[in-house]
Structures are given as C-alpha cells and as structure tokens.
Amino acid sequence: MKTSRLLLPAVALAFGVAGFAVPAQAETAFGSVPQCDGPERRYCEEIERLAANPAVRRALAHLEATDADAVRDLIMLTEIPAPPFKEEVRARKYAEMLREAGADSVWIDEVGNVIGLRKGQKGGRVLAISGHLDTVFPEGTDVTVKQRGDTLYAPGIGDDTRGLIAVLQTLRALEAAGIETEGDVLFIGTVGEEGLGDLRGVKHLFRDGGPRIDAFISIDGSDDQRIVSQALGSRRYRVTFTGPGGHSWGAFGTANPAHALGRAIRLFDEAADRFTATGTRTSYNVGRIGGGTSVNSVPFEAWMEVDMRSESQERLMQIDSIFRATMQTALEEQNRVHRRGAPLEVDVQLVGDRPSGETDPNASLVLRAAAATYHFGGEPRLQRSSTDSNVPISKGIPAITIGGGGVGGGAHSPDEWWMNRDGVRGIQRTLLITVAEAGLAGAATSN
C-alpha cells in the first residue's frame, strides 16, 4: 500500500457514549466532524449493542481462541509468492481457504480476483471486504518467514498478507458463531494493488457490469486505529525518447535522446514547481531514468518514469496536462538543435491512473468504523492514502481502508516485519464494522 506523506491530524470523532473515549471536536480536510449528541450517536449505541449480542460475543471470542491459528495461516500464506502480475498460486490457495471457511460460493474472476460470497437473509445491499493478494517483490524473492523473538520477518507479511488473513478470519468467525447478516457480504482477495498493477483488480470489480457493491472495506497494513477515507490520486508515466543513435565522435550532431530527457526533466520541474507552490497539495517525482549502451555512444533511447499525486482530482489532471505539454516542448526544442540524421520521437505512456476522492466523514461506514475503534479503546484517525479504496471512493461508493491488527513496519522492503501485539483486536474491529454495515439479521438489539 502506498501511503501519502501527508497524514491528516488525528480526528476527534466525539462520541459521548459510556465506554467510549470522548476527545474534543476537531477539524479535518472535510470540515467539522459532528459531535455524538446529534444523529451520529446512534452508531456508538449500535456498536455497543452489537458487542453485547450473544452471537457477536461468540464471534469475538472465536477470534481470540483461534488467534494462534491465524498467525500460522499468516506464515503459510506469506510463503506463497505473489509477485506483481503473478498472483495465481496464492489466489488458488486463498480461494480454497475461503471455501473451507464456509463461503456459500467462491470463484476467481477474469483478472484473478478471488471472491467469496456469503449470502444474507434479505439480500439486496452488498458489502465487500478485501485484502490484496499481490506484493511489490519480484519473482525469485525469498519469502520465507523468519522469527526473531516475538517478531516475524518476511517480504509482504504485513502488506498485505495480514489483510488477507483478517478477511478470512472475519468469515470464519461469522460462520463459527452462526451469525446471519441481512445483506450479502463479499470476501475478496484482489490482484494488482501495488505499483504498476494500478489497482487493476479493484477496477475490474467496479467496472460497468461488475458485481453489485454498495460499500467497500479494504484491509491493508496493521494499524487498528486509522481509517483511510480519503483517496490520494496519482498519474504515472513512462516516457521514452528515441533516435538513431551512433558513435559519440563519429555521429556527433545526431539527435540525442538523453539530452532530450534532461531537457524534459528541467522543463517539467520548472513548470511543476510553480504549479505546486500554491493550492491543494500536489506532488511530482521523476523516480527512475535509464537508457544508453556505453559512455561513447549516442543512445538510441532514454527513458524515465514519473509519478504525480494530488488530493484533488482537478489538480491532478492539471499537473498531468503540464507534464504532457513539457514533454512535447522538450521534443521540439531538442529537434531544433540536432545537426544531422533523423529527428527524435517521444512515446508518453500512461502506466498508472489512481483517482482521488473522499468518503463523506458522516457516512455510516466511517462513523461505524470510528465507533468500533473507540469500543476497543483506540482513537480513530482519518487519513489520506492510495489504496484499493480509491476506486469505489471515486465512484461515490462509501469505502474505507483499515488495518488488520498487530504492529508492523518495513513495508516494501526485504526486512518487512509484523508482531502479534494485540493483533486480534484489529480483526475484532473488522468484524464489528462488518456486522454493523451488513446488518445483523433478526433482533439486533437482543441480549
């Protein structure tokens, strides 16, 4: 999961209900979050009633009793490689685990997403909870889990194998406790969340003609207090300048792609710096460059990969326009100074497109997530990040990303780690949010 460097301050969703912390009212990027003495109070009361319901208590207890099993499954699933665009082996295993957990039907869709359906008593409204199958690590990476003390180390163990386990354990607990929901619940492992996967799995889910999904919960990372309800959008390009190439002495004067690349970076940096100096936060970065064959050769190609992000979809498209214009200007300027041979050409390829957006902080999904966080003694924080939730958020579908519990770090590095420090709490939180949002069939307030 890619997280914005800009994390909004802790949000005080002030719920004045016994058993919940009561922080002061705060301001977020969305504006004022209502106090709990208004209509929002019902979400706090709802979570308290659910937590006291006998069936829900059984489910929460089941999660406690099977926590060691969940850790063993985490190790097993982490050790099944899932490099970018090659999630098939892990997907097949995850589908098997969802079937064994009790999903009514399980399938792998056209792009490789694993989907398990648990039918509700009433049907109609559909909630989806998901983790992503893929990791950032290339094929051949050693994914063996190593334990030192109470800490597990392995690439991808927290991002996002822990999320997959949280989804699976939620399904298992519902089945073990005999909980029936009113609406259908989809339990999903998505492909392509990381890097150049460009959210291809979740984009497929929310395509025209895709399965009905009325609310979406992504579980990514471990933090059991954060609520990502704001989508950080990005546009990513690979730009390649090409020319005839030649000997650095004998072909001197031939149009040079590396020179064009340098010119393009300078022009873009100057224009983008002016644009990002004011207004809604927007960023840009030239992350990779390459090309050429030797120091004494005019390269036949030079390339770069560029990442642009913004909290505003409008601003994102504006800096995108600046970028594309400067690439064309760089090409034209470089071709005017070349002395011999064919002119340069440029290929500007869009390789990543993640939309921005915001889930209303007063949406039931956000308020239920906050209430569940307070129930376990946490302090919810609304944050902005780039996750699978970007896609439904951009389409106006309530969506959040939450953590799967425990403590972790080193994401996207070979030394990624996860520790089972109160890890079950994150899954219990997920279960309460799931049951609240899908609806507890029957008398939800009965004790």
ZIKA-V685877 format. One record per residue. N is the residue number from 1. OMEGA is omega in degrees with one decimal (* if undefined). Layout:
n->{N,N}
omega->{OMEGA,OMEGA}
This chain:
n->{1,2,3,4,5,6,7,8,9,10,11,12,13,14,15,16,17,18,19,20,21,22,23,24,25,26,27,28,29,30,31,32,33,34,35,36,37,38,39,40,41,42,43,44,45,46,47,48,49,50,51,52,53,54,55,56,57,58,59,60,61,62,63,64,65,66,67,68,69,70,71,72,73,74,75,76,77,78,79,80,81,82,83,84,85,86,87,88,89,90,91,92,93,94,95,96,97,98,99,100,101,102,103,104,105,106,107,108,109,110,111,112,113,114,115,116,117,118,119,120,121,122,123,124,125,126,127,128,129,130,131,132,133,134,135,136,137,138,139,140,141,142,143,144,145,146,147,148,149,150,151,152,153,154,155,156,157,158,159,160,161,162,163,164,165,166,167,168,169,170,171,172,173,174,175,176,177,178,179,180,181,182,183,184,185,186,187,188,189,190,191,192,193,194,195,196,197,198,199,200,201,202,203,204,205,206,207,208,209,210,211,212,213,214,215,216,217,218,219,220,221,222,223,224,225,226,227,228,229,230,231,232,233,234,235,236,237,238,239,240,241,242,243,244,245,246,247,248,249,250,251,252,253,254,255,256,257,258,259,260,261,262,263,264,265,266,267,268,269,270,271,272,273,274,275,276,277,278,279,280,281,282,283,284,285,286,287,288,289,290,291,292,293,294,295,296,297,298,299,300,301,302,303,304,305,306,307,308,309,310,311,312,313,314,315,316,317,318,319,320,321,322,323,324,325,326,327,328,329,330,331,332,333,334,335,336,337,338,339,340,341,342,343,344,345,346,347,348,349,350,351,352,353,354,355,356,357,358,359,360,361,362,363,364,365,366,367,368,369,370,371,372,373,374,375,376,377,378,379,380,381,382,383,384,385,386,387,388,389,390,391,392,393,394,395,396,397,398,399,400,401,402,403,404,405,406,407,408,409,410,411,412,413,414,415,416,417,418,419,420,421,422,423,424,425,426,427,428,429,430,431,432,433,434,435,436,437,438,439,440,441,442,443,444,445,446,447}
omega->{178.1,-177.1,176.9,173.2,178.8,175.6,-176.7,179.8,177.5,-175.3,179.4,173.8,-165.1,-179.5,-177.0,-179.2,179.3,179.8,179.2,171.8,-177.3,177.5,179.6,177.7,-177.8,177.2,173.1,175.7,-179.4,-172.1,-173.5,174.2,-173.9,173.8,-176.7,177.8,174.4,-177.3,-175.9,-179.5,-175.6,180.0,175.3,-179.8,179.2,-180.0,178.2,178.6,-179.8,-178.0,179.3,-179.4,-176.1,-178.9,179.4,176.0,177.5,-179.9,178.8,178.2,177.8,178.5,175.6,-174.4,-176.3,-177.1,179.1,176.5,179.7,179.1,177.1,177.5,176.9,179.3,-178.3,-176.2,177.5,-176.0,169.7,-174.8,176.3,-178.9,-179.1,177.5,-179.6,-176.4,-167.3,-175.9,177.9,-179.9,-179.6,179.0,-178.7,176.1,177.6,-178.9,177.0,177.4,-179.3,-179.1,174.5,176.7,-179.2,174.7,-178.3,176.4,173.7,-172.9,-170.7,-177.9,176.7,174.6,173.8,-175.6,174.6,-179.8,169.7,-172.3,174.3,-179.0,-178.0,-176.1,179.6,-176.9,-175.7,172.9,174.9,169.7,-171.0,165.1,179.9,-175.4,-170.5,170.4,179.1,-167.3,-176.3,177.2,-179.4,177.5,177.4,-178.2,176.2,179.5,178.3,-179.4,173.2,-174.3,-179.7,-174.6,176.7,-179.1,173.4,175.5,176.0,-174.7,177.8,-175.7,12.5,-179.9,176.1,177.2,177.9,179.1,178.4,176.7,-178.0,-178.8,177.0,176.9,-179.8,-178.1,176.9,179.9,-176.8,-177.9,-179.6,-179.2,173.8,176.1,176.8,-179.5,175.0,174.9,174.6,176.9,-164.0,164.4,-175.6,172.6,166.6,177.4,-172.2,167.5,-177.2,168.4,169.3,177.5,-173.0,179.7,-177.9,174.5,178.0,178.8,-174.9,175.1,171.3,-178.4,177.9,-179.1,176.7,175.3,-177.0,176.2,-170.4,175.4,172.5,176.9,-172.3,-174.9,-173.0,-173.0,-176.2,175.7,-176.9,176.1,177.5,-179.3,-179.3,-174.6,175.2,-177.0,177.6,171.0,-177.2,-177.5,164.6,-177.3,-179.1,171.7,-178.5,178.0,-175.1,-177.2,179.2,-178.7,-175.2,177.5,-174.9,-178.0,-178.8,-175.5,173.9,-179.8,-171.0,179.4,-179.7,176.8,177.6,179.5,178.1,178.2,-179.0,179.2,-179.7,-178.5,-179.7,-179.0,-178.9,-178.2,-178.0,177.9,177.9,-177.2,-174.3,-178.6,179.7,175.7,179.6,-172.8,179.9,-177.8,174.9,-176.7,167.6,-170.0,-178.7,173.1,179.1,178.8,178.0,-178.8,179.2,-177.4,-178.1,176.0,167.8,-175.2,174.6,173.5,171.9,-173.2,173.7,173.4,-170.9,178.5,175.2,-177.4,174.7,173.4,-177.7,177.9,178.8,179.1,177.6,179.9,177.0,179.0,173.6,178.7,176.3,-179.2,-176.8,178.8,-179.2,175.5,179.1,177.9,179.5,178.3,-177.5,-179.7,-178.8,179.3,178.4,-176.1,-179.3,-169.3,-173.7,173.9,-176.9,177.8,176.3,169.9,178.4,174.6,179.7,-172.4,174.4,-178.0,178.7,-178.3,-179.8,-175.3,174.0,175.6,-178.3,168.8,179.7,-179.5,177.0,175.8,-177.5,-178.3,-180.0,-178.1,175.4,177.6,177.7,-179.6,178.5,177.5,178.0,-179.0,-178.9,174.4,-179.9,176.3,-174.0,176.9,173.3,-177.2,174.6,179.9,177.4,-175.2,175.7,-178.6,178.7,-172.4,177.8,177.9,-178.3,-179.7,178.7,178.3,-179.9,-177.6,176.0,170.0,-179.0,179.6,-176.4,175.7,-175.6,179.9,-179.4,179.1,178.0,-178.6,178.7,175.3,177.8,-179.2,177.4,-175.9,176.6,-179.3,-177.8,175.7,-175.8,-176.4,-178.3,-178.0,179.2,179.4,175.5,175.7,178.4,-178.7,179.8,178.7,-178.6,-178.4,179.2,-175.4,179.1,-179.9,177.7,-176.8,-179.2,-177.0,-175.6,-177.1,-175.9,176.6,*}
